[in-house]
Amino acid sequence: MEKICVAVRVRPAASEESPNAAHWKVESNCISLHRSLGTPVSGASYAFDHVFDQDCTNSRVYELLTKDIIRAAVDGFNGTAFAYGQTSSGKTFTMNGSENDPGIIHRAVDDIFQKIQMATDREFLIRVSYMEIYNEEINDLLTVENQKLQIHESLERGIFVAGLREEIVNSAEQVLKLIQLGEVNRHFGETNMNARSSRSHTIFRMVIESKGKETSSTDYLSSDDAVRVSVLNLVDLAGSERIAKTGAGGVRLKEGKHINKSLMVLGNVINKLSEGAKQRGHIPYRDSKLTRILQPALGGNAKTSIICTVAPEEVHVEETKGTLKFASRAKRITNCVQVNEILTDAALLKRQKLEIEELRKKLQGSHAGVLEQEILNLRNDMLKYELEREKLAMELEEERKSHRERGQCIREQQMGLDNSNSVVFSGSDTNSSQVQEIVKQSLQEESSESHSMGQEDAFKTPTFKPVPNSFVVKRSHYSRQPEYSPLPGAFNDFADEDTWLKMNKGYIADLDSLHITPARKVQSFPSSVETPVSSKFSA
Ligand SMILES: Nc1ncnc2c1ncn2[C@@H]1O[C@H](COP(=O)(O)OP(=O)(O)OP(=O)(O)O)[C@@H](O)[C@H]1O
């Protein structure tokens, strides 16, 4: 959204004013009415984007008010600059200027062609038309035969005047010649107020089309393929007039009525547009040809500036106040400005290719997203496995610890056994040492076997327990090795119940779990055996 730019320009006084007369004072961007003694009139002070006093040149007005619109028009934005004010206040002077000080139209034309020459990456097509609205009829100023033209509206062209001559131009000089031609056909008339009064509203229009120059045939990714079309309107309105002042009659009176009526409709449109969007309701653009043609410039898609010209004389104070009020309302209008682009079939095709390329990139981007998610999942899994591994390592350590404790326990038992044996067998014969050795071996075997057992089984290794009622020695391996098993009879020779009782000091080892080494082929313990150990140990 962009506000309309509004400026006020005070023309030089036509005749010397009395020093006691009320006058307008310009300070910065404010204009205020003062009485003869210099005291300001309350409620008659106004501020605008710019206020130009009588010494201001057209050059400065152009620089501050119009130059941006012209630049934007070359870039594809619609633009409108128009002069509004009572008759003889300086509208035509501002738009057309003089020989020494060319007006806005002349400067705009020069500027456009300069900018086009500088935009080397684009090619331009400029069309010019010039029309007037005279007595509410549209006439072509470039072709006199084209009279009473009609306004049409289409999706493609927007609001346009059908049958209007559009001249394709290549230079500023060519355009200025066309303007001169149009000026000849324009309706001027002499009134009491102005020797050469505009009796019509004139609209000088330039349509600027541009398209990026193609660098190569495969350069389909260029975003400048669309054709930009902008419409620039430079409007010189007829001045509102008081019939009593202009002394109009006859043709002039009729003209004056039409002028005033269309300016009133313009005022109504501005009034409505200056209200909030909710209150404004219907905008009466269709009530006059002027507002219909200027519709895009008023609250539509165009950069717009209005220069309100005022006469400084005391005699015109009321008209000047009216113009300033109009300007104040116009200041509140906002337009919605955007570049106008037209896509040819070729440009459309190229743009679609560009879009597909962009979508492909996006798709690739989203695929990368999927991969990233997968990597994240894998990382999570790895973390889980790591935690599980640590847990298992801790369990293993626990296992080892309990295993060490079991080993310790076995060693203690063995030591206890050794001690008891030394008591039982002290000073005894060879047989007792043999028995001692066998028991030791058994315990060692048991100890080594317990290494390969689970924790529960390990605790079934020999331990001390109360003496059972009867002595039982279980030799589970005998059945598997019958050929070499020691004979129970031989064992009985010394391992009777009493002996074991003595050996274990009231306790017996639970031999259920004792692993008896693979048996040697012996019938009985010899009376003199050097090493009665199993082949397992001797091997
Ligand atoms: N800023 C200015 N500096 C010098 N002369 C000016 C200026 N503005 C207007 N004039 C002169 O005042 C006279 C009236 O100006 P102009 O014709 O531009 O008024 P207008 O608003 O177009 O009037 P109308 O509505 O009747 O066509 C002209 O002679 C013009 O040269």
The ligand as an ORCA input file, in Angstrom:
! r2SCAN-3c Opt
* xyz 0 1
  N       4.498     29.045    -11.745
  C       4.270     29.929    -12.676
  N       5.244     30.767    -13.039
  C       5.045     31.661    -13.969
  N       3.876     31.816    -14.598
  C       2.843     31.023    -14.281
  C       2.994     30.035    -13.307
  N       1.832     29.407    -13.192
  C       0.997     29.950    -14.049
  N       1.584     30.951    -14.716
  C       0.949     31.742    -15.711
  O      -0.385     31.972    -15.325
  C      -1.268     31.904    -16.417
  C      -2.324     30.865    -16.182
  O      -1.695     29.650    -16.060
  P      -2.258     28.306    -16.674
  O      -2.825     28.525    -18.000
  O      -1.204     27.327    -16.558
  O      -3.442     28.029    -15.678
  P      -4.426     26.827    -15.699
  O      -4.547     26.410    -14.307
  O      -3.973     25.830    -16.655
  O      -5.744     27.488    -16.160
  P      -7.002     26.795    -16.860
  O      -7.587     25.922    -15.919
  O      -7.897     27.944    -17.155
  O      -6.515     26.145    -18.091
  C      -0.418     31.587    -17.598
  O      -0.145     32.785    -18.273
  C       0.835     31.058    -17.042
  O       1.948     31.334    -17.830
*
